[in-house]
């Protein structure tokens, strides 16, 4: 059985996810995101 994730571990995971999302988004506008399914999926998946 796996050891439960600590609060610190959860927060580190959240920080990594936020960093990934901002990297994937770059300077993409909402309009551009509507037509870029791959980038949209990457953002949704990272959050």
Buried (B, 14 or more C-beta within 10 A) or exposed (E): EEEEEEEEEEEEEEEEEEEBBEEBBEEEEEEEBEEEEEBBEBBEEBE
